[in-house]
C-alpha cells in the first residue's frame, strides 16, 4: 500500500524550483558545474561519507546510472561533511561510483538543498532535476519514501525521463 501511495505521489512531478548555481568541488581543485547537464535528467545525491544509508544510496545510484544513462540520465553526488574534501576520496575509492562525486561546504549544501542555515538535514538528500534545471522532487533522508529507497528512486527517475527537453546524444 505504501508503495502504491509513493507511486501516485510521484506519478505527476510538481513544477519545482530552479536549481541554484552551486558548483561542486572535486579532488584536485576542479569544479563541476551542474548546468552542463541541462538537457538531461539529473539526480543529485547530497551525502555524508560516514552515513551507511548514503553509501547504500550511492551504490544503488550506480545501478541507475548504468541502466538509465543511455536514456540521458546523469547522477552526481556531493558530500557535505565538514572534512569532505579529504573523506570523499576514500569514500569514492570504496564505492567506485560510475558518476561524478565531489563535495560542498556547509553554505553551498544549504543553498542547493533549499534549507534554512539553521536546519540540520538528514542525509541522503536526493534532488531530481528536469532537463531545464528545475528541481522537481526533493527527498530528505528522513522522508517515509526513503524506506522504499529503490522503488522511490526508480519510479521518480522514470517520471523524470518522460519530461520534455531530454536531448539525446549529448
CNS distance restraints for C-alpha pairs under 8 A (distance, minus, plus):
assign (resid   1 and name CA) (resid   5 and name CA) 6.37 0.50 0.50
assign (resid   2 and name CA) (resid   6 and name CA) 6.17 0.50 0.50
assign (resid   3 and name CA) (resid   7 and name CA) 6.14 0.50 0.50
assign (resid   3 and name CA) (resid 148 and name CA) 7.30 0.50 0.50
assign (resid   3 and name CA) (resid 151 and name CA) 7.69 0.50 0.50
assign (resid   4 and name CA) (resid   8 and name CA) 6.22 0.50 0.50
assign (resid   5 and name CA) (resid   9 and name CA) 6.00 0.50 0.50
assign (resid   6 and name CA) (resid  10 and name CA) 6.18 0.50 0.50
assign (resid   6 and name CA) (resid 145 and name CA) 6.63 0.50 0.50
assign (resid   6 and name CA) (resid 152 and name CA) 6.90 0.50 0.50
assign (resid   7 and name CA) (resid  11 and name CA) 5.72 0.50 0.50
assign (resid   7 and name CA) (resid 152 and name CA) 7.53 0.50 0.50
assign (resid   7 and name CA) (resid 155 and name CA) 6.80 0.50 0.50
assign (resid   8 and name CA) (resid  12 and name CA) 7.66 0.50 0.50
assign (resid  10 and name CA) (resid 155 and name CA) 7.34 0.50 0.50
assign (resid  10 and name CA) (resid 156 and name CA) 6.13 0.50 0.50
assign (resid  10 and name CA) (resid 159 and name CA) 7.56 0.50 0.50
assign (resid  11 and name CA) (resid 155 and name CA) 7.93 0.50 0.50
assign (resid  11 and name CA) (resid 156 and name CA) 7.70 0.50 0.50
assign (resid  11 and name CA) (resid 159 and name CA) 6.58 0.50 0.50
assign (resid  12 and name CA) (resid 159 and name CA) 7.45 0.50 0.50
assign (resid  13 and name CA) (resid 136 and name CA) 6.12 0.50 0.50
assign (resid  13 and name CA) (resid 137 and name CA) 7.05 0.50 0.50
assign (resid  13 and name CA) (resid 159 and name CA) 7.25 0.50 0.50
assign (resid  13 and name CA) (resid 160 and name CA) 7.67 0.50 0.50
assign (resid  14 and name CA) (resid 136 and name CA) 5.71 0.50 0.50
assign (resid  14 and name CA) (resid 137 and name CA) 7.13 0.50 0.50
assign (resid  15 and name CA) (resid 134 and name CA) 7.85 0.50 0.50
assign (resid  15 and name CA) (resid 136 and name CA) 6.01 0.50 0.50
assign (resid  16 and name CA) (resid 134 and name CA) 5.65 0.50 0.50
assign (resid  16 and name CA) (resid 135 and name CA) 5.08 0.50 0.50
assign (resid  16 and name CA) (resid 136 and name CA) 4.16 0.50 0.50
assign (resid  16 and name CA) (resid 137 and name CA) 6.90 0.50 0.50
assign (resid  17 and name CA) (resid 134 and name CA) 5.22 0.50 0.50
assign (resid  17 and name CA) (resid 135 and name CA) 5.21 0.50 0.50
assign (resid  17 and name CA) (resid 136 and name CA) 6.79 0.50 0.50
assign (resid  18 and name CA) (resid 133 and name CA) 6.07 0.50 0.50
assign (resid  18 and name CA) (resid 134 and name CA) 4.42 0.50 0.50
assign (resid  18 and name CA) (resid 135 and name CA) 5.93 0.50 0.50
assign (resid  19 and name CA) (resid 112 and name CA) 6.78 0.50 0.50
assign (resid  19 and name CA) (resid 129 and name CA) 7.54 0.50 0.50
assign (resid  19 and name CA) (resid 133 and name CA) 5.75 0.50 0.50
assign (resid  19 and name CA) (resid 134 and name CA) 5.54 0.50 0.50
assign (resid  19 and name CA) (resid 135 and name CA) 5.67 0.50 0.50
assign (resid  20 and name CA) (resid 111 and name CA) 6.91 0.50 0.50
assign (resid  20 and name CA) (resid 112 and name CA) 5.66 0.50 0.50
assign (resid  21 and name CA) (resid  33 and name CA) 7.88 0.50 0.50
assign (resid  21 and name CA) (resid  34 and name CA) 7.61 0.50 0.50
assign (resid  21 and name CA) (resid  35 and name CA) 7.66 0.50 0.50
assign (resid  21 and name CA) (resid 112 and name CA) 7.97 0.50 0.50
assign (resid  22 and name CA) (resid  33 and name CA) 7.26 0.50 0.50
assign (resid  22 and name CA) (resid  34 and name CA) 7.55 0.50 0.50
assign (resid  22 and name CA) (resid 108 and name CA) 6.39 0.50 0.50
assign (resid  22 and name CA) (resid 111 and name CA) 7.78 0.50 0.50
assign (resid  22 and name CA) (resid 112 and name CA) 6.68 0.50 0.50
assign (resid  23 and name CA) (resid  31 and name CA) 5.95 0.50 0.50
assign (resid  23 and name CA) (resid  32 and name CA) 5.34 0.50 0.50
assign (resid  23 and name CA) (resid  33 and name CA) 4.75 0.50 0.50
assign (resid  23 and name CA) (resid  34 and name CA) 6.50 0.50 0.50
assign (resid  24 and name CA) (resid  31 and name CA) 5.52 0.50 0.50
assign (resid  24 and name CA) (resid  32 and name CA) 4.94 0.50 0.50
assign (resid  24 and name CA) (resid  33 and name CA) 6.67 0.50 0.50
assign (resid  24 and name CA) (resid  34 and name CA) 7.78 0.50 0.50
assign (resid  24 and name CA) (resid  78 and name CA) 6.90 0.50 0.50
assign (resid  24 and name CA) (resid 102 and name CA) 5.74 0.50 0.50
assign (resid  24 and name CA) (resid 103 and name CA) 5.81 0.50 0.50
assign (resid  24 and name CA) (resid 104 and name CA) 5.92 0.50 0.50
assign (resid  25 and name CA) (resid  29 and name CA) 6.64 0.50 0.50
assign (resid  25 and name CA) (resid  30 and name CA) 6.04 0.50 0.50
assign (resid  25 and name CA) (resid  31 and name CA) 4.66 0.50 0.50
assign (resid  25 and name CA) (resid  32 and name CA) 6.32 0.50 0.50
assign (resid  25 and name CA) (resid 102 and name CA) 5.36 0.50 0.50
assign (resid  25 and name CA) (resid 103 and name CA) 5.29 0.50 0.50
assign (resid  25 and name CA) (resid 104 and name CA) 6.31 0.50 0.50
assign (resid  26 and name CA) (resid  30 and name CA) 5.10 0.50 0.50
assign (resid  26 and name CA) (resid  31 and name CA) 5.78 0.50 0.50
assign (resid  26 and name CA) (resid  32 and name CA) 7.02 0.50 0.50
assign (resid  26 and name CA) (resid  85 and name CA) 7.69 0.50 0.50
assign (resid  26 and name CA) (resid 101 and name CA) 7.07 0.50 0.50
assign (resid  26 and name CA) (resid 102 and name CA) 4.50 0.50 0.50
assign (resid  26 and name CA) (resid 103 and name CA) 6.39 0.50 0.50
assign (resid  27 and name CA) (resid  85 and name CA) 6.96 0.50 0.50
assign (resid  27 and name CA) (resid  89 and name CA) 7.47 0.50 0.50
assign (resid  27 and name CA) (resid 102 and name CA) 7.10 0.50 0.50
assign (resid  32 and name CA) (resid 102 and name CA) 7.99 0.50 0.50
assign (resid  34 and name CA) (resid  38 and name CA) 7.80 0.50 0.50
assign (resid  35 and name CA) (resid 133 and name CA) 7.25 0.50 0.50
assign (resid  37 and name CA) (resid  41 and name CA) 7.80 0.50 0.50
assign (resid  37 and name CA) (resid  42 and name CA) 6.96 0.50 0.50
assign (resid  37 and name CA) (resid  74 and name CA) 7.26 0.50 0.50
assign (resid  37 and name CA) (resid 131 and name CA) 7.60 0.50 0.50
assign (resid  38 and name CA) (resid 130 and name CA) 7.95 0.50 0.50
assign (resid  38 and name CA) (resid 131 and name CA) 5.04 0.50 0.50
assign (resid  38 and name CA) (resid 132 and name CA) 5.84 0.50 0.50
assign (resid  38 and name CA) (resid 133 and name CA) 6.03 0.50 0.50
assign (resid  39 and name CA) (resid 130 and name CA) 7.85 0.50 0.50
assign (resid  39 and name CA) (resid 131 and name CA) 4.17 0.50 0.50
assign (resid  39 and name CA) (resid 132 and name CA) 6.43 0.50 0.50
assign (resid  39 and name CA) (resid 165 and name CA) 5.82 0.50 0.50
assign (resid  39 and name CA) (resid 166 and name CA) 4.89 0.50 0.50
assign (resid  39 and name CA) (resid 167 and name CA) 5.02 0.50 0.50
assign (resid  40 and name CA) (resid  72 and name CA) 5.13 0.50 0.50
assign (resid  40 and name CA) (resid  73 and name CA) 5.77 0.50 0.50
assign (resid  40 and name CA) (resid  74 and name CA) 6.66 0.50 0.50
assign (resid  40 and name CA) (resid 130 and name CA) 6.98 0.50 0.50
assign (resid  40 and name CA) (resid 131 and name CA) 4.74 0.50 0.50
assign (resid  40 and name CA) (resid 165 and name CA) 7.76 0.50 0.50
assign (resid  40 and name CA) (resid 166 and name CA) 5.27 0.50 0.50
assign (resid  40 and name CA) (resid 167 and name CA) 6.39 0.50 0.50
assign (resid  41 and name CA) (resid  72 and name CA) 6.24 0.50 0.50
assign (resid  41 and name CA) (resid  73 and name CA) 4.75 0.50 0.50
assign (resid  41 and name CA) (resid  74 and name CA) 6.18 0.50 0.50
assign (resid  41 and name CA) (resid 128 and name CA) 7.54 0.50 0.50
assign (resid  41 and name CA) (resid 129 and name CA) 6.03 0.50 0.50
assign (resid  41 and name CA) (resid 130 and name CA) 5.10 0.50 0.50
assign (resid  41 and name CA) (resid 131 and name CA) 5.32 0.50 0.50
assign (resid  41 and name CA) (resid 157 and name CA) 7.71 0.50 0.50
assign (resid  41 and name CA) (resid 160 and name CA) 6.15 0.50 0.50
assign (resid  41 and name CA) (resid 161 and name CA) 6.01 0.50 0.50
assign (resid  41 and name CA) (resid 166 and name CA) 7.01 0.50 0.50
assign (resid  42 and name CA) (resid  73 and name CA) 5.86 0.50 0.50
assign (resid  42 and name CA) (resid  74 and name CA) 4.87 0.50 0.50
assign (resid  42 and name CA) (resid  75 and name CA) 5.77 0.50 0.50
assign (resid  42 and name CA) (resid  76 and name CA) 7.58 0.50 0.50
assign (resid  42 and name CA) (resid 127 and name CA) 7.99 0.50 0.50
assign (resid  42 and name CA) (resid 128 and name CA) 5.97 0.50 0.50
assign (resid  42 and name CA) (resid 129 and name CA) 4.94 0.50 0.50
assign (resid  42 and name CA) (resid 130 and name CA) 6.44 0.50 0.50
assign (resid  42 and name CA) (resid 131 and name CA) 7.37 0.50 0.50
assign (resid  43 and name CA) (resid  73 and name CA) 7.68 0.50 0.50
assign (resid  43 and name CA) (resid  74 and name CA) 6.35 0.50 0.50
assign (resid  43 and name CA) (resid  75 and name CA) 4.74 0.50 0.50
assign (resid  43 and name CA) (resid  76 and name CA) 6.25 0.50 0.50
assign (resid  43 and name CA) (resid 126 and name CA) 6.89 0.50 0.50
assign (resid  43 and name CA) (resid 127 and name CA) 5.59 0.50 0.50
assign (resid  43 and name CA) (resid 128 and name CA) 4.72 0.50 0.50
assign (resid  43 and name CA) (resid 129 and name CA) 6.13 0.50 0.50
assign (resid  44 and name CA) (resid  75 and name CA) 5.96 0.50 0.50
assign (resid  44 and name CA) (resid  76 and name CA) 4.88 0.50 0.50
assign (resid  44 and name CA) (resid  77 and name CA) 5.49 0.50 0.50
assign (resid  44 and name CA) (resid  78 and name CA) 7.47 0.50 0.50
assign (resid  44 and name CA) (resid 126 and name CA) 5.85 0.50 0.50
assign (resid  44 and name CA) (resid 127 and name CA) 5.05 0.50 0.50
assign (resid  44 and name CA) (resid 128 and name CA) 6.65 0.50 0.50
assign (resid  44 and name CA) (resid 129 and name CA) 7.82 0.50 0.50
assign (resid  45 and name CA) (resid  58 and name CA) 7.72 0.50 0.50
assign (resid  45 and name CA) (resid  75 and name CA) 7.70 0.50 0.50
assign (resid  45 and name CA) (resid  76 and name CA) 6.33 0.50 0.50
assign (resid  45 and name CA) (resid  77 and name CA) 4.54 0.50 0.50
assign (resid  45 and name CA) (resid  78 and name CA) 6.28 0.50 0.50
assign (resid  45 and name CA) (resid 124 and name CA) 6.45 0.50 0.50
assign (resid  45 and name CA) (resid 125 and name CA) 5.79 0.50 0.50
assign (resid  45 and name CA) (resid 126 and name CA) 4.70 0.50 0.50
assign (resid  45 and name CA) (resid 127 and name CA) 6.43 0.50 0.50
assign (resid  46 and name CA) (resid  77 and name CA) 5.86 0.50 0.50
assign (resid  46 and name CA) (resid  78 and name CA) 5.00 0.50 0.50
assign (resid  46 and name CA) (resid  79 and name CA) 5.84 0.50 0.50
assign (resid  46 and name CA) (resid  80 and name CA) 6.85 0.50 0.50
assign (resid  46 and name CA) (resid 109 and name CA) 7.67 0.50 0.50
assign (resid  46 and name CA) (resid 123 and name CA) 6.76 0.50 0.50
assign (resid  46 and name CA) (resid 124 and name CA) 5.55 0.50 0.50
assign (resid  46 and name CA) (resid 125 and name CA) 4.96 0.50 0.50
assign (resid  46 and name CA) (resid 126 and name CA) 6.33 0.50 0.50
assign (resid  47 and name CA) (resid  51 and name CA) 7.46 0.50 0.50
assign (resid  47 and name CA) (resid  54 and name CA) 5.54 0.50 0.50
assign (resid  47 and name CA) (resid  77 and name CA) 7.03 0.50 0.50
assign (resid  47 and name CA) (resid  78 and name CA) 6.03 0.50 0.50
assign (resid  47 and name CA) (resid  79 and name CA) 4.69 0.50 0.50
assign (resid  47 and name CA) (resid  80 and name CA) 6.16 0.50 0.50
assign (resid  47 and name CA) (resid  81 and name CA) 7.96 0.50 0.50
assign (resid  47 and name CA) (resid 123 and name CA) 5.54 0.50 0.50
assign (resid  47 and name CA) (resid 124 and name CA) 4.78 0.50 0.50
assign (resid  47 and name CA) (resid 125 and name CA) 6.67 0.50 0.50
assign (resid  48 and name CA) (resid  54 and name CA) 6.43 0.50 0.50
assign (resid  48 and name CA) (resid  79 and name CA) 5.10 0.50 0.50
assign (resid  48 and name CA) (resid  80 and name CA) 5.71 0.50 0.50
assign (resid  48 and name CA) (resid  81 and name CA) 5.48 0.50 0.50
assign (resid  48 and name CA) (resid  84 and name CA) 7.89 0.50 0.50
assign (resid  48 and name CA) (resid 123 and name CA) 6.73 0.50 0.50
assign (resid  48 and name CA) (resid 124 and name CA) 7.24 0.50 0.50
assign (resid  49 and name CA) (resid  54 and name CA) 7.27 0.50 0.50
assign (resid  49 and name CA) (resid  55 and name CA) 7.36 0.50 0.50
assign (resid  49 and name CA) (resid  79 and name CA) 6.30 0.50 0.50
assign (resid  49 and name CA) (resid  81 and name CA) 6.86 0.50 0.50
assign (resid  49 and name CA) (resid  84 and name CA) 7.22 0.50 0.50
assign (resid  49 and name CA) (resid  87 and name CA) 6.44 0.50 0.50
assign (resid  49 and name CA) (resid  88 and name CA) 6.32 0.50 0.50
assign (resid  49 and name CA) (resid  91 and name CA) 6.00 0.50 0.50
assign (resid  50 and name CA) (resid  54 and name CA) 7.95 0.50 0.50
assign (resid  51 and name CA) (resid  55 and name CA) 6.40 0.50 0.50
assign (resid  51 and name CA) (resid 123 and name CA) 7.64 0.50 0.50
assign (resid  52 and name CA) (resid  56 and name CA) 6.35 0.50 0.50
assign (resid  53 and name CA) (resid  57 and name CA) 6.10 0.50 0.50
assign (resid  53 and name CA) (resid 123 and name CA) 7.79 0.50 0.50
assign (resid  53 and name CA) (resid 124 and name CA) 6.99 0.50 0.50
assign (resid  54 and name CA) (resid  58 and name CA) 6.17 0.50 0.50
assign (resid  54 and name CA) (resid 123 and name CA) 6.67 0.50 0.50
assign (resid  54 and name CA) (resid 124 and name CA) 5.23 0.50 0.50
assign (resid  55 and name CA) (resid  59 and name CA) 6.18 0.50 0.50
assign (resid  55 and name CA) (resid  95 and name CA) 7.38 0.50 0.50
assign (resid  56 and name CA) (resid  60 and name CA) 6.22 0.50 0.50
assign (resid  57 and name CA) (resid  61 and name CA) 6.04 0.50 0.50
assign (resid  57 and name CA) (resid 124 and name CA) 7.49 0.50 0.50
assign (resid  57 and name CA) (resid 149 and name CA) 7.67 0.50 0.50
assign (resid  58 and name CA) (resid  62 and name CA) 6.31 0.50 0.50
assign (resid  58 and name CA) (resid  77 and name CA) 7.68 0.50 0.50
assign (resid  58 and name CA) (resid  95 and name CA) 7.51 0.50 0.50
assign (resid  58 and name CA) (resid  97 and name CA) 7.03 0.50 0.50
assign (resid  59 and name CA) (resid  63 and name CA) 7.06 0.50 0.50
assign (resid  59 and name CA) (resid  95 and name CA) 6.68 0.50 0.50
assign (resid  59 and name CA) (resid  97 and name CA) 7.24 0.50 0.50
assign (resid  60 and name CA) (resid  64 and name CA) 6.55 0.50 0.50
assign (resid  60 and name CA) (resid 150 and name CA) 7.15 0.50 0.50
assign (resid  61 and name CA) (resid  65 and name CA) 6.03 0.50 0.50
assign (resid  61 and name CA) (resid  75 and name CA) 7.08 0.50 0.50
assign (resid  62 and name CA) (resid  66 and name CA) 6.30 0.50 0.50
assign (resid  62 and name CA) (resid  97 and name CA) 5.87 0.50 0.50
assign (resid  62 and name CA) (resid  98 and name CA) 5.89 0.50 0.50
assign (resid  62 and name CA) (resid  99 and name CA) 7.36 0.50 0.50
assign (resid  63 and name CA) (resid  67 and name CA) 6.13 0.50 0.50
assign (resid  64 and name CA) (resid  68 and name CA) 5.67 0.50 0.50
assign (resid  64 and name CA) (resid  69 and name CA) 7.42 0.50 0.50
assign (resid  64 and name CA) (resid 154 and name CA) 7.43 0.50 0.50
assign (resid  65 and name CA) (resid  69 and name CA) 4.88 0.50 0.50
assign (resid  65 and name CA) (resid  73 and name CA) 6.62 0.50 0.50
assign (resid  65 and name CA) (resid  74 and name CA) 6.54 0.50 0.50
assign (resid  65 and name CA) (resid  75 and name CA) 6.24 0.50 0.50
assign (resid  65 and name CA) (resid  98 and name CA) 7.18 0.50 0.50
assign (resid  65 and name CA) (resid  99 and name CA) 7.32 0.50 0.50
assign (resid  66 and name CA) (resid  70 and name CA) 7.69 0.50 0.50
assign (resid  66 and name CA) (resid  98 and name CA) 7.88 0.50 0.50
assign (resid  68 and name CA) (resid  72 and name CA) 6.74 0.50 0.50
assign (resid  68 and name CA) (resid  73 and name CA) 5.49 0.50 0.50
assign (resid  69 and name CA) (resid  73 and name CA) 4.52 0.50 0.50
assign (resid  69 and name CA) (resid  74 and name CA) 6.13 0.50 0.50
assign (resid  71 and name CA) (resid 161 and name CA) 7.49 0.50 0.50
assign (resid  71 and name CA) (resid 168 and name CA) 7.30 0.50 0.50
assign (resid  72 and name CA) (resid 161 and name CA) 7.74 0.50 0.50
assign (resid  72 and name CA) (resid 166 and name CA) 6.89 0.50 0.50
assign (resid  72 and name CA) (resid 167 and name CA) 7.27 0.50 0.50
assign (resid  72 and name CA) (resid 168 and name CA) 6.34 0.50 0.50
assign (resid  72 and name CA) (resid 169 and name CA) 7.99 0.50 0.50
assign (resid  73 and name CA) (resid 161 and name CA) 7.40 0.50 0.50
assign (resid  74 and name CA) (resid  99 and name CA) 7.46 0.50 0.50
assign (resid  75 and name CA) (resid  99 and name CA) 5.88 0.50 0.50
assign (resid  75 and name CA) (resid 100 and name CA) 7.34 0.50 0.50
assign (resid  76 and name CA) (resid  99 and name CA) 5.84 0.50 0.50
assign (resid  76 and name CA) (resid 100 and name CA) 5.15 0.50 0.50
assign (resid  76 and name CA) (resid 101 and name CA) 5.82 0.50 0.50
assign (resid  77 and name CA) (resid  99 and name CA) 7.76 0.50 0.50
assign (resid  77 and name CA) (resid 100 and name CA) 6.50 0.50 0.50
assign (resid  77 and name CA) (resid 101 and name CA) 4.62 0.50 0.50
assign (resid  77 and name CA) (resid 102 and name CA) 6.33 0.50 0.50
assign (resid  77 and name CA) (resid 103 and name CA) 7.88 0.50 0.50
assign (resid  78 and name CA) (resid 101 and name CA) 5.56 0.50 0.50
assign (resid  78 and name CA) (resid 102 and name CA) 4.66 0.50 0.50
assign (resid  78 and name CA) (resid 103 and name CA) 4.48 0.50 0.50
assign (resid  78 and name CA) (resid 104 and name CA) 6.31 0.50 0.50
assign (resid  79 and name CA) (resid  84 and name CA) 5.85 0.50 0.50
assign (resid  79 and name CA) (resid  88 and name CA) 6.72 0.50 0.50
assign (resid  79 and name CA) (resid 101 and name CA) 7.79 0.50 0.50
assign (resid  79 and name CA) (resid 102 and name CA) 6.30 0.50 0.50
assign (resid  79 and name CA) (resid 103 and name CA) 4.41 0.50 0.50
assign (resid  79 and name CA) (resid 104 and name CA) 6.17 0.50 0.50
assign (resid  80 and name CA) (resid  84 and name CA) 6.13 0.50 0.50
assign (resid  80 and name CA) (resid 103 and name CA) 5.87 0.50 0.50
assign (resid  80 and name CA) (resid 104 and name CA) 5.22 0.50 0.50
assign (resid  80 and name CA) (resid 105 and name CA) 6.18 0.50 0.50
assign (resid  80 and name CA) (resid 106 and name CA) 6.49 0.50 0.50
assign (resid  80 and name CA) (resid 109 and name CA) 6.30 0.50 0.50
assign (resid  81 and name CA) (resid 103 and name CA) 7.98 0.50 0.50
assign (resid  81 and name CA) (resid 105 and name CA) 7.84 0.50 0.50
assign (resid  82 and name CA) (resid 105 and name CA) 7.25 0.50 0.50
assign (resid  82 and name CA) (resid 106 and name CA) 7.53 0.50 0.50
assign (resid  83 and name CA) (resid  87 and name CA) 6.29 0.50 0.50
assign (resid  84 and name CA) (resid  88 and name CA) 5.31 0.50 0.50
assign (resid  84 and name CA) (resid 103 and name CA) 5.91 0.50 0.50
assign (resid  84 and name CA) (resid 104 and name CA) 7.61 0.50 0.50
assign (resid  85 and name CA) (resid  89 and name CA) 7.49 0.50 0.50
assign (resid  85 and name CA) (resid 102 and name CA) 7.88 0.50 0.50
assign (resid  85 and name CA) (resid 103 and name CA) 6.27 0.50 0.50
assign (resid  86 and name CA) (resid  90 and name CA) 7.71 0.50 0.50
assign (resid  87 and name CA) (resid  91 and name CA) 6.23 0.50 0.50
assign (resid  88 and name CA) (resid  92 and name CA) 5.87 0.50 0.50
assign (resid  88 and name CA) (resid 101 and name CA) 7.84 0.50 0.50
assign (resid  88 and name CA) (resid 102 and name CA) 6.95 0.50 0.50
assign (resid  88 and name CA) (resid 103 and name CA) 7.16 0.50 0.50
assign (resid  89 and name CA) (resid  93 and name CA) 6.16 0.50 0.50
assign (resid  90 and name CA) (resid  94 and name CA) 6.12 0.50 0.50
assign (resid  91 and name CA) (resid  95 and name CA) 6.12 0.50 0.50
assign (resid  92 and name CA) (resid  96 and name CA) 5.22 0.50 0.50
assign (resid  92 and name CA) (resid  97 and name CA) 6.47 0.50 0.50
assign (resid  92 and name CA) (resid 101 and name CA) 7.41 0.50 0.50
assign (resid  97 and name CA) (resid 101 and name CA) 7.49 0.50 0.50
assign (resid 104 and name CA) (resid 108 and name CA) 5.75 0.50 0.50
assign (resid 104 and name CA) (resid 109 and name CA) 5.67 0.50 0.50
assign (resid 105 and name CA) (resid 109 and name CA) 6.13 0.50 0.50
assign (resid 106 and name CA) (resid 110 and name CA) 6.15 0.50 0.50
assign (resid 107 and name CA) (resid 111 and name CA) 6.17 0.50 0.50
assign (resid 107 and name CA) (resid 117 and name CA) 7.45 0.50 0.50
assign (resid 108 and name CA) (resid 112 and name CA) 6.09 0.50 0.50
assign (resid 109 and name CA) (resid 113 and name CA) 6.08 0.50 0.50
assign (resid 110 and name CA) (resid 114 and name CA) 5.93 0.50 0.50
assign (resid 110 and name CA) (resid 115 and name CA) 5.05 0.50 0.50
assign (resid 110 and name CA) (resid 116 and name CA) 6.76 0.50 0.50
assign (resid 110 and name CA) (resid 117 and name CA) 6.31 0.50 0.50
assign (resid 111 and name CA) (resid 115 and name CA) 6.40 0.50 0.50
assign (resid 113 and name CA) (resid 125 and name CA) 7.51 0.50 0.50
assign (resid 113 and name CA) (resid 127 and name CA) 7.83 0.50 0.50
assign (resid 115 and name CA) (resid 119 and name CA) 6.24 0.50 0.50
assign (resid 115 and name CA) (resid 121 and name CA) 7.97 0.50 0.50
assign (resid 121 and name CA) (resid 125 and name CA) 7.80 0.50 0.50
assign (resid 121 and name CA) (resid 140 and name CA) 7.28 0.50 0.50
assign (resid 121 and name CA) (resid 141 and name CA) 7.77 0.50 0.50
assign (resid 122 and name CA) (resid 140 and name CA) 6.05 0.50 0.50
assign (resid 122 and name CA) (resid 141 and name CA) 4.75 0.50 0.50
assign (resid 122 and name CA) (resid 142 and name CA) 5.82 0.50 0.50
assign (resid 123 and name CA) (resid 140 and name CA) 6.41 0.50 0.50
assign (resid 123 and name CA) (resid 141 and name CA) 4.54 0.50 0.50
assign (resid 123 and name CA) (resid 142 and name CA) 7.57 0.50 0.50
assign (resid 124 and name CA) (resid 140 and name CA) 6.42 0.50 0.50
assign (resid 124 and name CA) (resid 141 and name CA) 4.81 0.50 0.50
assign (resid 125 and name CA) (resid 138 and name CA) 7.07 0.50 0.50
assign (resid 125 and name CA) (resid 139 and name CA) 5.71 0.50 0.50
assign (resid 125 and name CA) (resid 140 and name CA) 4.53 0.50 0.50
assign (resid 125 and name CA) (resid 141 and name CA) 5.57 0.50 0.50
assign (resid 126 and name CA) (resid 137 and name CA) 7.96 0.50 0.50
assign (resid 126 and name CA) (resid 138 and name CA) 5.54 0.50 0.50
assign (resid 126 and name CA) (resid 139 and name CA) 5.15 0.50 0.50
assign (resid 126 and name CA) (resid 140 and name CA) 6.52 0.50 0.50
assign (resid 126 and name CA) (resid 141 and name CA) 7.97 0.50 0.50
assign (resid 127 and name CA) (resid 135 and name CA) 6.28 0.50 0.50
assign (resid 127 and name CA) (resid 136 and name CA) 7.64 0.50 0.50
assign (resid 127 and name CA) (resid 137 and name CA) 5.96 0.50 0.50
assign (resid 127 and name CA) (resid 138 and name CA) 4.58 0.50 0.50
assign (resid 127 and name CA) (resid 139 and name CA) 6.71 0.50 0.50
assign (resid 128 and name CA) (resid 135 and name CA) 5.71 0.50 0.50
assign (resid 128 and name CA) (resid 136 and name CA) 5.79 0.50 0.50
assign (resid 128 and name CA) (resid 137 and name CA) 5.13 0.50 0.50
assign (resid 128 and name CA) (resid 138 and name CA) 6.31 0.50 0.50
assign (resid 128 and name CA) (resid 156 and name CA) 7.58 0.50 0.50
assign (resid 128 and name CA) (resid 157 and name CA) 7.51 0.50 0.50
assign (resid 128 and name CA) (resid 160 and name CA) 7.39 0.50 0.50
assign (resid 129 and name CA) (resid 133 and name CA) 5.80 0.50 0.50
assign (resid 129 and name CA) (resid 134 and name CA) 5.27 0.50 0.50
assign (resid 129 and name CA) (resid 135 and name CA) 4.32 0.50 0.50
assign (resid 129 and name CA) (resid 136 and name CA) 5.61 0.50 0.50
assign (resid 129 and name CA) (resid 137 and name CA) 7.24 0.50 0.50
assign (resid 129 and name CA) (resid 160 and name CA) 7.60 0.50 0.50
assign (resid 130 and name CA) (resid 134 and name CA) 5.39 0.50 0.50
assign (resid 130 and name CA) (resid 135 and name CA) 6.57 0.50 0.50
assign (resid 130 and name CA) (resid 136 and name CA) 6.56 0.50 0.50
assign (resid 130 and name CA) (resid 160 and name CA) 6.23 0.50 0.50
assign (resid 130 and name CA) (resid 163 and name CA) 6.85 0.50 0.50
assign (resid 131 and name CA) (resid 163 and name CA) 7.47 0.50 0.50
assign (resid 131 and name CA) (resid 164 and name CA) 7.51 0.50 0.50
assign (resid 131 and name CA) (resid 165 and name CA) 5.64 0.50 0.50
assign (resid 131 and name CA) (resid 166 and name CA) 5.79 0.50 0.50
assign (resid 132 and name CA) (resid 165 and name CA) 7.06 0.50 0.50
assign (resid 139 and name CA) (resid 143 and name CA) 6.37 0.50 0.50
assign (resid 139 and name CA) (resid 145 and name CA) 7.64 0.50 0.50
assign (resid 139 and name CA) (resid 146 and name CA) 7.62 0.50 0.50
assign (resid 140 and name CA) (resid 146 and name CA) 7.84 0.50 0.50
assign (resid 141 and name CA) (resid 146 and name CA) 6.33 0.50 0.50
assign (resid 142 and name CA) (resid 146 and name CA) 6.92 0.50 0.50
assign (resid 143 and name CA) (resid 147 and name CA) 7.79 0.50 0.50
assign (resid 144 and name CA) (resid 148 and name CA) 7.85 0.50 0.50
assign (resid 145 and name CA) (resid 149 and name CA) 6.70 0.50 0.50
assign (resid 145 and name CA) (resid 152 and name CA) 6.38 0.50 0.50
assign (resid 146 and name CA) (resid 152 and name CA) 7.10 0.50 0.50
assign (resid 148 and name CA) (resid 152 and name CA) 5.89 0.50 0.50
assign (resid 149 and name CA) (resid 153 and name CA) 6.05 0.50 0.50
assign (resid 150 and name CA) (resid 154 and name CA) 6.00 0.50 0.50
assign (resid 151 and name CA) (resid 155 and name CA) 5.90 0.50 0.50
assign (resid 152 and name CA) (resid 156 and name CA) 6.07 0.50 0.50
assign (resid 153 and name CA) (resid 157 and name CA) 6.07 0.50 0.50
assign (resid 154 and name CA) (resid 158 and name CA) 6.22 0.50 0.50
assign (resid 155 and name CA) (resid 159 and name CA) 6.33 0.50 0.50
assign (resid 156 and name CA) (resid 160 and name CA) 6.08 0.50 0.50
assign (resid 157 and name CA) (resid 161 and name CA) 6.09 0.50 0.50
assign (resid 158 and name CA) (resid 162 and name CA) 6.67 0.50 0.50
assign (resid 159 and name CA) (resid 163 and name CA) 7.04 0.50 0.50
assign (resid 161 and name CA) (resid 166 and name CA) 7.26 0.50 0.50
